[in-house]
Structure formats: structure tokens, C-alpha cells
């Protein structure tokens, strides 16, 4: 998984569904990886 891309999306506050399509990963997989790295993902607020 591209950690650099994940961090960039976190900073840009990209919706998780969009990241999921772009990286071709499931939403739970992205959430798990982000949690593992200690970065926030899926900014809906």
C-alpha cells in the first residue's frame, strides 16, 4: 500500500470512498492501515 498517498489524502481531507476507488482498496482496509500509521482518514464532518 502506498503510505505516501495515504498521508497526502489525510492532509487534503479526501473522502474515504474516493481514496478507496483511487487506491483500489476496500474502505475497512484503508481505515485499518491509517489507524496502524496513526493518521486520520475519512473526514465527513
C-alpha positions as CSV (number, residue, x, y, z in Angstrom):
1,X,0.0,0.0,0.0
2,X,1.2,3.5,-0.8
3,X,1.7,5.1,2.6
4,X,2.8,8.4,1.0
5,X,-0.5,8.7,-0.9
6,X,-2.5,7.8,2.2
7,X,-0.8,10.5,4.2
8,X,-1.4,13.0,1.4
9,X,-5.1,12.2,1.3
10,X,-5.3,12.5,5.1
11,X,-3.8,16.0,4.9
12,X,-6.1,17.0,2.0
13,X,-9.1,15.6,3.9
14,X,-10.2,13.5,0.9
15,X,-13.4,11.5,1.5
16,X,-12.6,7.8,2.2
17,X,-14.8,6.5,-0.6
18,X,-12.8,8.5,-3.2
19,X,-9.5,7.2,-1.7
20,X,-10.8,3.7,-1.8
21,X,-11.6,3.9,-5.6
22,X,-8.3,5.6,-6.4
23,X,-6.1,3.1,-4.5
24,X,-8.3,0.1,-5.4
25,X,-8.6,-0.9,-1.7
26,X,-11.6,-1.6,0.5
27,X,-12.7,1.1,2.9
28,X,-12.0,-1.1,6.0
29,X,-8.5,-1.9,4.7
30,X,-7.8,1.8,4.3
31,X,-9.1,2.6,7.8
32,X,-7.1,-0.2,9.4
33,X,-3.9,0.9,7.6
34,X,-4.5,4.5,8.6
35,X,-5.1,3.5,12.2
36,X,-1.9,1.5,12.2
37,X,0.0,4.5,11.0
38,X,-1.8,6.8,13.4
39,X,-3.3,9.1,10.8
40,X,-6.9,10.3,10.5
41,X,-8.9,9.3,7.4
42,X,-12.5,9.9,6.2
43,X,-13.3,13.5,7.1
44,X,-17.0,13.8,6.9
45,X,-17.6,16.5,9.4
